[in-house]
Amino acid sequence: MNGNERSTARDFDRDDAPDLSGDGWPEKFAKATVHRGRPPVAKPKVSTTIRLSPDVIDHFKAGGRGWQTRIDEALREWIGKHGPA
């Protein structure tokens, strides 16, 4: 492990962990449905490549996380004001 990685080891007392081998747990685990990944959406976003001016990118990135979503919202607002192309 190098200096950029965080340890995933957890310090815990095994006596605090519940015993999942009895009291119907195996049956509950067998019946459980597993959902992996993001839930499906009716109209998923499309991945694309777009070239923007550095000052535009800097402006949106200065707002922190979610800068791509804010660009999407700004474009939607523009479409709302100017109509479809």
Helices and strands as residue ranges (DSSP letters): G 14-16, H 25-31, H 54-61, H 67-82
